[in-house]
């Protein structure tokens, strides 16, 4: 019974040490938690661009201007009404465009153990988007144990 208690205590002690060590190191660019959060940030930024693209391609601006002038409305109000009409289709378009997006060829550009931060670069893999997009981002552990991702920029290769 004493041997079991000693093993159990030793196991807990080692578990705590391992946990504390993992909390004290900087994140790594290829960690799933880092890439998942960076992907969420990337998709939220690119989402707005894709929505604008969809609206520009599917709303005839000259028709909006004519309708606004003929009916004494502002251009902006008619444009917003047109966007509302096709919002569901636009959202579906964006969702489909981003569905298969992944990071590949992830590299660490810099790592700073002191401030628990890494600077990363990854190629965007998605056949629906422009080929050769790269994303540059950083990941840092915060003082309260959370992970902060900052998307620095998206660049064509």
C-alpha positions in Angstrom: 0.0 0.0 0.0 2.9 2.4 0.8 4.5 1.7 -2.5 1.3 2.6 -4.3 1.0 5.9 -2.4 4.7 6.7 -3.1 4.2 5.9 -6.9 0.9 7.9 -6.9 2.6 10.9 -5.2 5.6 10.7 -7.5 3.3 10.5 -10.5 1.4 13.6 -9.4 4.7 15.4 -8.7 6.0 14.6 -12.2 2.7 15.6 -13.8 2.8 19.0 -12.1 6.4 19.5 -13.1 5.6 18.6 -16.8 2.6 21.0 -16.7 4.6 23.9 -15.2 7.4 23.3 -17.8 4.9 23.4 -20.7 3.4 26.6 -19.3 6.8 28.3 -19.1 7.9 27.7 -22.7 7.0 29.7 -25.7 4.4 28.5 -28.2 5.6 26.8 -31.3 4.5 27.8 -34.8 3.3 24.3 -35.7 1.4 23.6 -32.5 -2.2 22.7 -33.3 -3.5 25.3 -30.8 -1.4 28.0 -32.5 -2.3 27.0 -36.1 -6.0 26.7 -35.2 -6.2 30.1 -33.7 -4.1 31.7 -36.5 -6.5 30.1 -39.0 -9.5 31.6 -37.2 -7.8 35.0 -37.3 -6.9 34.6 -41.0 -10.4 33.5 -42.0 -12.0 36.4 -40.1 -9.8 38.9 -42.0 -10.1 37.3 -45.4 -13.9 36.9 -44.9 -14.6 40.6 -45.2 -12.6 40.8 -48.4 -14.4 37.9 -49.9 -17.8 39.4 -49.0 -16.9 42.6 -50.6 -15.7 40.7 -53.7 -19.0 38.8 -53.9 -21.1 42.0 -53.5 -19.1 43.8 -56.1 -19.5 41.0 -58.6 -23.2 40.4 -57.9 -24.6 43.9 -57.4 -24.9 46.1 -60.5 -23.8 49.6 -59.3 -25.4 51.5 -62.2 -28.7 49.8 -61.4 -28.4 50.9 -57.8 -27.6 54.4 -58.8 -30.5 54.6 -61.2 -33.0 53.1 -58.7 -31.8 55.5 -56.0 -32.1 58.5 -58.3 -35.5 57.5 -59.6 -37.0 56.9 -56.2 -35.3 59.6 -54.2 -33.2 57.3 -52.1 -29.6 57.6 -51.2 -27.2 55.3 -53.0 -25.9 53.9 -49.7 -29.4 52.9 -48.5 -30.2 51.1 -51.8 -26.8 49.4 -51.8 -27.4 48.1 -48.3 -30.8 46.8 -49.2 -29.3 44.9 -52.2 -26.7 43.4 -49.9 -29.3 42.3 -47.5 -31.2 40.5 -50.3 -28.2 38.4 -51.3 -26.6 38.1 -47.8 -27.3 34.4 -47.4 -25.8 33.6 -50.8 -22.8 35.8 -50.0 -22.2 34.0 -46.7 -22.5 30.6 -48.4 -20.0 31.7 -51.1 -17.5 32.8 -48.4 -18.0 29.7 -46.3 -17.4 27.5 -49.4 -14.4 29.5 -50.4 -12.8 29.1 -47.0 -13.9 25.5 -46.3 -10.7 23.7 -47.3 -8.2 26.3 -46.1 -5.1 24.9 -44.4 -1.6 26.1 -43.5 1.3 24.3 -45.0 5.0 24.7 -45.0 4.9 26.4 -41.6 8.2 27.9 -40.5 9.5 29.6 -37.4 11.0 33.0 -38.2 12.0 33.8 -34.7 11.5 32.5 -31.2 11.9 34.4 -27.9 11.7 32.2 -24.8 12.0 35.2 -22.5 8.7 36.7 -23.6 7.2 33.3 -24.7 6.7 34.4 -28.3 7.3 32.9 -31.7 7.1 34.6 -35.1 5.8 32.4 -37.9 5.1 32.2 -41.6 2.9 29.7 -43.4 1.6 29.1 -46.9 -2.1 29.1 -47.4 -3.4 26.0 -49.1 -6.7 26.5 -50.7 -7.6 25.9 -54.4 -10.5 28.5 -54.2 -8.2 31.4 -53.3 -5.3 32.9 -55.1 -2.4 30.6 -55.2 0.8 31.5 -53.4 -0.7 33.4 -50.4 1.5 33.5 -47.3 0.4 34.5 -43.8 2.8 36.0 -41.3 1.7 35.7 -37.7 3.0 35.6 -34.1 1.9 33.6 -31.1 2.6 34.6 -27.6 1.6 33.1 -24.2 0.0 35.8 -22.0 0.7 36.3 -18.3 -2.6 34.6 -17.4 -1.8 31.5 -19.5 -3.8 32.3 -22.6 -2.5 32.3 -26.2 -2.5 35.5 -28.2 -2.3 35.3 -32.0 -1.5 38.4 -34.1 -1.8 38.2 -37.8 0.8 40.5 -39.1 -0.1 40.4 -42.8 -1.1 38.3 -45.7 1.2 38.4 -48.7 1.2 36.9 -52.2 4.2 34.8 -53.0 
